Amino acid sequence: MASLVGEMTVSEFKSLEEKVAWIAGGGFAELLGTEFVSSEPDRVVVRMPYQPAFGADRVHGGAISALVDIAATAAFWSHPDVTAQARGATVGFTINFLNLARNVALTAEATVRRRGGQLCTGDVSVSDDGGREVAVARVTYKLSN
């Protein structure tokens, strides 16, 4: 979906999947090299290939946290009721690092737990290529249509 990355904004896409793919791989996410893997309503998978800039012999917690935020944001936008005029922002999240990620790509699976009036909550699990869970997070997001 590299053709979706660049100067486009969320409101310019024709389909929900295009919007979610742009969130997962465009803008700031493009700097990290994240890749949209898949989506369905309230669930998104995003992959982040390893880059040496992420840390000396390991992936820095800040890079993992950014992956969590990107995946969660895409998941919150992945519902068909979210309009092109919607606006959103991460309110906060709690992350727990479970295992050291050493020179490996990471995959984040984000799932929306609850959609409220404007506040949504979701969970993100980050795993390495071997399937070992590296981090888990609970994310709160404000989304207004």
N, C-alpha and C positions, 0 to 999 in steps of 0.2 A: 504494500500500500504506500510505497515511497512517493508516488505521484500525488498523494493527498497532503504531504508535508510541505510546508513553505509558507506562503503569504495568505493562505485561505483562513477564514474564520469559521467558527462552529456553525453560524447561521447560513453558510453557503452550501452546505451539503444536502444532497437529495435524500439520503437514507440514514436511518439510525446507525447502521453499522459503519458508514463513512464517518459520521460524527465521532463515534467511539474510537475508531481507528486513528483519527487525527489526534484526539486527546492522548491516546496511548503512544503515539510516535511523532507528533509534531511539536512545535514550539520548544519549550524547555526540555521536554522528553527527548527531542532530537539530539540535544547536546549529550545526553547519556547513552544514546544509541538504542533506546528501548524499541521493541518491536511488538506490534499488535499480533496476538496469536489467535484469539477467538473471543466471541461474545455471544451472549443470549441475554434476555431481560434479567437484570439484577445480578449478572455474573460476567466477569471479564478476566482473561488471562493475558499477561504481558510478560515478555522476556527481555532481560537486559544482558547482552553479551559482556564478558569480562573485558576490561581495559586496564592496562598497567596504571593509568592515572587514578584508578579507584583505591589504590593502596599498595604498599610494599608487601608482596607475598600474601595479601589478603584483600577482601573487599571492605572498604571503610563503611562504618555504620551510617554515615551521612548519605552514601550512595544507595544503600539498602532502604533507608528512610524515604529518599526521593522516589525510589521504585514503588514503595508502598503507597505514597501519596498519588502517584500517577495512576496506578492500577485502581485504587479506590475511587478516584475522581471519574475514571472511565466507567466504572461499574455504576456509580450514581447517575450518570448520564445515559445509561444503557436501557432505560425503560421507555416504552413507546409513548407514554403520556408526557414526557419531557419535550417541551417545544423548542424551536430554534431561538425564541426570544428569552429563554430561561437564562438565569445568571446563577453562578454558584461559587463557593469558596470553602476550603477546608477550615473547619472551626478548630479542630485539634485531633491529635491521635496519641495513643500509647503504644509503644513498641517494646517487645521483649526479644532480645537476641538469644537464640538457643544454641547455635553452633557457629564456629568460625567458618567463613566461606573463604577458601584459599584458591585464588586464580581460577575461578569457575564462573560460568554464566549462571544467572539466577532467573527463576520464573516466579511471578507473583500471581496468585489466584485471589481475586477480590469478589466478595459476595455481599450483597446488601441484606442486612438483617431486618431493617425496618425503615419504612418511609413514613415520615410524619407530615405535618402541615408544611413546614419548611426545613426541618431538621431530619437528616437521615443518619442511620448508623450502619456500619458494615465491618466485616472482618476480612483481613488479608493474611494469607499464608505464603511465605517466601521459601522456596526450595532450591537446592542446587541441582545440577544435571543428573546426579545420582538419586534424586528423590528425597534426600535428607533435608528435613525442615531446618531452615536457618533462622527464621524470625516469624513472629506472629504479631498482629497489630489489630487494634480496635480503632476505627476512624469515625469521627462525627463531621458531617458536611452540611452546609446550608445551601439549599437549592430552591430557588423561587422561579416559578413560570411566569 
